């Protein structure tokens, strides 16, 4: 199934001492023509000063939903172990309504130990975090079906990660979008493994959109040939330089049908 290429920007909520800088970056990104505005779900910077300025993910998504008119929005990705999953489903439903049906619910197992340690969450092991993610996805989908009012749309679920035995199984079961951090050769192999999981759970593998970080205009076509249709470029504060985003948008527009 051929999909139109989409461009996302991940406005990383780090090193912005004033939220106005992020608000301005959101405005500039929507005006530039991005399809999706993502943030991330961490509590401390991942690069630069580890104790630098940082803002929280989901309260920010509510603000982005209210500010914007066209773009989809979401976390790339929500830390699976940070919040009660029923509450997370309710938060997602609420942001979906604020945005008029533009939320993407991005979620992953979590990996940055400092987030867990400093905020009192159990970091556990990769295995326990994946088991928790599985439980969370079951509870999130169950709660979304019970909420009143219902979400504006069937909220797309994005799962980030590439573990072949467990994560890709969850992608096959629950995801509308799969975000991979793999290079092209590894992506090709993991796509085959995902298809096997999809066959086992009776999911159409072609219905799952493939997402990666922007590889640059020289390599983007090769990823599209492998089925990728969503590219995302990250940008951090305080400047929120969108030069790479604008490059990707030009490539999208020049190569669209």
N, C-alpha and C positions, 0 to 999 in steps of 0.2 A: 504494500500500500504506500503510494507516494504521498508525502506531506509537504506543504510549503515550509521553507526554512524560516525559523524564528530566532530572534536575537534577544537574549536576556542580559541584564546587568546586575551584578551582585554588589550592592552598595554596602560595603563592610562597615559595620557601625563602630569602628575603632578610630581613635586619634582625632575625633571631632569634638572639641570642647564645648561647642554650641550646637544644639540640635538644628538650628537654622541652616547650618552648612549641609546637613543631610536633606532638609526640606528643599533647599535650592538644587541639590544634585538630583533629587527625584524629579523636580520640574524640568531641569535640563535634559534628563534622560527621556522623559515622555515626549518633550518637544522634539528631541532628536529622532524619534521614531522607533525606540525599542518596543519589543512586544511584551516583555516581562521585567518587572523590577523585583529582584530578590534582595534579602539581607541574609544574615546568618544567625544562628542561635548559640552564641557563646557569651560569657560574662567578662572575659578579659581579652585584650588584644592577642592575636596570634603572631603578629610580626611587630617589629619595632619595640618600643618601650613596653615591657610586659605588664607594667602597672599604669599604662597610659589611659586616656579617656575612652570610655566605652558605654554604649547604651543597650538596653534590653530589646529582645527581638519582637515579641508579640504585641506589646504596647505600641511599638513603632509601626507594625503592620496595620494596626487600627488607624494610625495617623496617615499612613500612606494611602490606605483605602479611601479615606475622606478627602485627601488632597487631589487624587488623580481621577481621570475620567475614562481613560481608554485602556491602559495597560493592565495585564494580569499582574498579580503580586503574590509573594510567598516567601518562605524561609528555605534557604538552600544550605543546610536543612535544619529542621527542628531536632534538638537532642531528645532522643526517645525516652531517656530516663528522668527528665527534669520535671515533668508535670503529670498529675493524675490524668490518665487518658480520657476519661469521661469529661473532665473539665476542659482538656485540650480540644475535644470534639466540639464542645459548646463555644469555646473561644473561636474556633475556626468557623463555625456556623455564624457567629456574630459578625466577624470580619467579612465573611461572604456577603452578609446582608448590607453592611456598611458600604461595600464596594459595588453593590448591585450585581453580584454573581461573578466576581473576577478572581477569587482566591484559589491558589494552588496550595494544597496541604503537603509540604515537603517534610520528610521525616527520615531519620537514620538512627543507627544504634548508639551513636556518640563515641568519642575517642579521646577528647582532651581532658586529661585527668585533673588539671587544675580547676576546671569548672566544677567538677564533682566535689573535690576536696574542700574548696573554699565555700561552697554553698550547701554543704552538708548532705550530699547525695552519695550513695554507695557506688563506687566506681566498678567494683567487681572485676570480671574477666571478659574477654571478647565473647565467650560462650554465654555467660549470664546476661550480658547486655543484648545479645541477639535474641535470647529467650524472652527477655523483657519486651523487646521490640515486637516480637510475634504476638505476645499477649496484648500489647498496646494496640496493635493494628486490629485485632479481633474486637477489642472493646470500643475503639474509635468508630469502626464501621457500624457496630451495634448501636452505639449512642446516637450517631448521626441519623439513624433510621427512626429514632424515638423522639427527637427534639421537636418542640412546637414553639414557633413555626419551623417548618422544614427549611433547609438551605435553599437559596435561590436556585441553585443548580446542583447537579450531582457533582460534588466537589472533587476535582481530580486529585489523586494521591501521587506524589512523586517520592520515590524511594532512592536514596543515595547509597552507593556501595557496590562492591563486586564480588563478595564471597560466593564461591561457586556452589557450595552445598546448601547453605542456609539463606543467605541474603537473596540470591537469585530465585530461590524458591518463593520467598516472600514477595518479590517483584512479580512473579508469575501469578501469585494468588491475589494480590491487592493493588498493584501499581497501574496507573495510567501512563506514568512517565518514569523512566529509569535513567538516573544520572550516574554515569560511569566516570571514573578517574583514570581509565586505562588508555594506553596508547593504541594506535590503529590495529596492530597485529593482535594484541591481547583482546581488544574490543571484538575483533572478528571471532576469536575463539569463544569468548564469553557469550556472544550473541547466539552461537550454536548451543551452548549449555542452557541459556535461558529458554531457547526454543524447546529443548527437551523437557524442562520443568513445565513449560506451558502445555505441552502435550499431555503430561501426566495429570495436570489439574484442569484440563479441558478449557484452556484459555487461548484465544487467538493471539499468537506472538506478534502479529502485525499490528495489533491494536495498541501496543505499548510503545509510546514515543521514546526515542533514544536521545539522550542529552549528554553533552560533554562540554568541557571548557573550550573556548575559542582557540583553535590551533594556528591561526593566521591565514591570510588569504591564499597563500601558496599551497596549503594542505587541506583546506576546508572541503574542496570538492571530493577528495578521497574519502573523507568521513561521511559526506552525504551519500556517496556510492555505497557505503556500508550501512546505510539506513538512518544516519543521524539527521535530525531536523531541528534540534535546539542547541544553540551555542551560547555560552554565557561568559562574559568578561567581568573580572573583579576590579573594584576600585575602592581605595581607602581614603579616609580623611587625613589631613584637613582639606586638601585641595579637591578631591574627587575628580581627578582627570578623566575625561571621557573620550580621549583621543582614540584608544583602542576600540571603544564601543562604536564610535562614528565610522571607523574603518570597517568593522564587521557589518554595520548597517549598509554601507555603500556596496560591499560585496553581495549582501543579500539582495539588494535592489537590482544590481547588475546581472544577477544570476537567477532571478525569479522568472517563472514562465509568463 
